[in-house]
Amino acid sequence: MAFQFNFDIGLQEQDNCDDDHVVGSSSGPSKDDSSKTKDILRPAKELYAPPTLTTTESCAVETLKIGNLELHFLNPEAVEFDRLLGSIEYGSDISKAAESHSDLIPNVYEGGLKVWECSIDLVHYLHEAELPLENKDILELGCGAGLPGIYALKRAAAAVHFQDYNEEVIEHMTIPNVALNQSDKAPTSQDLRFFSGDWSLVQEKIVSAHPDAKYDVILTSETIYSLESHDKLYKILRALLRRDGVVRLSRYIAAKTHYFGVGGGTRSFQDVVRQREEFSIQVCKTFTDGVKREILKMAFLETS
């Protein structure tokens, strides 16, 4: 269906994890070997959704049905969405990625304008496992389209905070998708916040503003494709996850078992976690349709 922005946002068992399938594509993150980038930290920013989103662009909208819920999101494969991206300033990170036809340019663009299959896997898992999300504080890291976070919003989470590496992704994908799932007739009282930037700096920004900031559940999908990212991801999870709570302070990570040509994957991240002996980590669901995919569950180890 066609959609035009013009509404308000209220602000403030063992199964497997599969091929990184993109809505409208069967390919996943691919390393751009021609791009040699330095490890420059992307500054952390907090972005704010305007009271009213308006645009003359009409974009095709997809709907993901989960039980009796419907999650709406912009289809990044739509021609209308391509035209929207064409309006982004030339030379921006997003335009560089579009020009190079790359889903991943390390330290420049991290694939946020795709809807990865593992994020959909994670939504299905949250629903099938009937995980309690009502009145919980949720953080989605590397959110892109934000479907797991949006599912949490529809399950009456008290707060959902979204983070992506690129601010253009938050502005042109995440915020509009959240808005698509909000009603202008019933403004939400849920705490919605949007962050962009490198995980280490986003962690500092959140903690500096709220030293006691912690989340009941942290959700992330398709974020462990690079070995270099494992330490940063581990540190932000360790810093921002609550140690006790109704949900046993669990965090759920959806990721490909192995990313060919990039080196990361669920096994290497599991090794990092186990070596540090602070968390339990286990496979709670696997998907075997296509390339193997897994949902991992992490929780702080109990201390005497």
N, C-alpha and C positions, 0 to 999 in steps of 0.2 A: 504494500500500500504506500501511497505517497504521504509525506508528512511535512508540515511547515511549522517551524518553531513559533509559538505565540502563546506562552503560558507562564505561570509563576512557579518558582521553586521555593519551598520553605527551607531556610537554612538554620542554621544553628538553632568368618567367611573368607576368604581371600579372593578378591577380584583384581584386575590390572589397569595402569595408565598408559595410553596408546600413542601412536604416531601423532606428531604435532600437526594435526589437521586444521586448516583454516577454513572458516565458512566461505564456500565458493572456491576452495582450492585444496589440493591434497598435499601441498608442500608445507614444510615447517621452517623454523629459523635456519638460515644458512649463513655461514661466515663469509664476509666479504674479504677475500684474501688480498685484494688490491689495496685495501685500506689499512694503513699502518698508523694507528692513533696512539697518542700518549695517554697515560692514565691521569687525565685532568678531571678533578672532581666537579660535577655539575652542581652549581649553587642550589640550595634548598629555597623554595618559595611556597607560600600558601596562596592559593588562588580562590577567588570568591565568585560564586554564581551570581549573576545579576538578578534583581527581583523579577525581571521579565526578560525572556530570551526572544528576540525577534530576528528574523532573517528572511530575505526574499528567496533563498535557496530552498528547493524542495528535495528531500532525500528519501530514498526508499527505506522503509523500516521493516525489520524482521521481528518475528515473535517466537520466543522459546516457551513452550508450554510445559510447566512442571506441576503435576497434580492439578489443582484448581487455580493455580497462579499462572499469570502470563507476564513474561519479561520481554520488554520491547527494547530494541537496540538498532542503531543505524547500521545498515549493511555496507561495509567498506568496499564491497565489490560493485556497488551501484554506480552508474555513470554520473548520477547527480552528486554522489559523494566525491568523485574525482574532480568535478567542477568546483566543489567547495574547497578541496585541497589546493586547487589551482589559484585560489584567491589568497593563499598564505604567502607571506613575503618571500620573494626569490632569495635563495641563499640560506634559508632557514634549514635546520636539521631535517625537518620533514620533507622539504623540497629536495634536499640532497638524496634522501633515501628514495624518493619517487624517481628521480633522474637516474639513479643507479639500479633501479628495479630490485632493491635489496630489502629483505625483511629485517636485517640486522646489520648495523654499522657500529661496532664496539665503541663505547664512550660517546657516541653521537646520536644514534637512534636505536631503540631497543624493541622494536616490533609492536608498539602500542596501538597502531592503527589496523591491526588484524584481530579477528575473533578466533583465538586458538581453541582447538578441540578440548585440550585439557582443562580450560576454564569451564567449558560446558560439562565435562566429566565431574568437576568439583561441585557444580551446582546440583547435578543429579545425585551425587553422593550425599550432600548436605540434606537433600530431601528424603532420600531412601533411608538414611540412617536416623532420620527424625532428630537431628541434633538440636538441642534447645538453644535458640537464638534470641527469644523474646527477652527484652530488657537487658541484653548484653551489649558490651562495648566491643565493636568489631573494627579491625584494621585490615584493609586489602592492599598488599604490596604488589607493585608492578601490575596495576589494575587494568590498564588498557581500556577495554569496553566496560569493565566493571561489573560483569554479570554476577559473580559470587556476592559482591557487596550489595548489589541491587536486590538479590534474593534475600539477603539478610534484612534489608530495609522492609521488604514485603512480609517478612516473618517477625516484624515488630521489634527489631533491635533498637536499643535506646540510642546508640550512636554508631554511625558507620563513617570511617575516615578512609579516603582513597589516596593512594600514592602511585605516581608513575614517573619514570625518568625524565620524560619530555613534557614541558608545560603545554606545548601545542596539543599533545594527546589529551591532557586534562581538559583543555579549553574546547577542542573540536570533537572529542569523542566521549569522554567520561561524563562531564557535566551535562551535555545534551541527553545522554542516555539516562542519567538519573532523572532529569526533567521529564523525559518521556514516560517515566513510571510514577510520576507524582500527579496528584490531582489539584488543579487550581481551585476547586470547590472546597477542598478540605486541606488547607495548609498543614504541613507536617510539623510536629514538635520535636522530631528526631534531630539529633545533633549530627549535621553533615559537614565534613571538612575535606578539603582537597589540597594535596601537596605534590610538588614536583621536585626532582633533583636526586642527587646521589644519596643512597641509603644512609651513609654515615652522617651526612649533613642534615638530612631530614630527621634522623634520630636526635641530633643535637638541638634542632629547632623545636621539636615537640617537647623534649625534656627541659629545655631552657625556659619555655613558656609555662610548662606545667611539670614541675619536678617529680610529682607523684603519678604522672600519666602512665596508665597501664591498660592493657586490653584483655578481655576475656578470651577472645578468639582472634587469631591472625590468619588470614587467608592469603594464599599466593599460588599462582600457576604459571608455568613456563618461565621460571626465573632462575633455574640452576643449570642453564645450558653452558655456562662458562666456569671453569675451575677458579678463575680469578675472582668470581663473585661470591664464592662460598663463604669466605670469612666475613665479608660485610653483611651478608644475609644472616649468618649465624649471630653476629653481634647485635643487629637490630632486633631480631627475635628475642634474644636473651634479655635485652634491655627493656623491651616494651610489653612482654607477656607477663600477666599476673601469675604469682606463685600458688595461689589457692583460689578456689571458687567453685561454683556449682558445676561448671563444665570441665572440671579437673584441669583447667588452664591449658587446654589442648589447642594446638594449631595444626592446620591441615595444609599440606603442600601437594599440589598436583604438578607432575613433571614427567617428561619422557624418561624412560629407563636409560637411554644413552643418546646423545646428540652427535651424530656422525660428523666428523670434521671440525668439531668445536671442543670436545673433550669432557664436557660436563654431563651430569645425569644423576639419577637418584642414587645409584650405588656409591659414587664418589662423595656425594653430600652425606649419605649415611655414615661413611667412614669418618668424615670430619666430626660429625655429631658424636659418634661413639667414642672417638679418641679423647674428647674433652670431658666425658663422664659427668655431664650435668643434666642430660636429657635422656629419656627413652625415645626411641624412634622405631616405628614399625610400619609395615605395609598393611593397610586396612582394606584396600580394595584394588583389584587389578582389572584392566580392560584388555581383551585380547583380539578385538576386532581391528585389524590393521596392525600397525606397529604397536608393541606393548607399551601400555601406559599404567601408571600407578598413582594411587592416592596414598600419601604418607601421613602418619599422625605422630606428632611430637608432644611430649609433656615433660615438665621438670621431674627429675627423679626425687622420690621422697627422701627427706633427710631426718635422721633420728634426733 
